[in-house]
């Protein structure tokens, strides 16, 4: 059975290749979080964020959330957790 394709809202484990300054090679990294957007070039993962939209709107503090744009071509694997 083919692997399920992740969709917006899924909680994922994403393993990706990243550059590293003064390193001898690219390195594997991982991020866990909610897939909040898919662009032409990247998967956008919210690794730290509000659970309820009403809290996000009421607090109005974008510094309370942490997102990462991971270039699709750098993705080694992605696993849907929920």
Helices and strands as residue ranges (DSSP letters): E 11-18, E 27-38, E 42-48, H 53-59, G 62-64, E 66-71, G 72-74, E 75-80
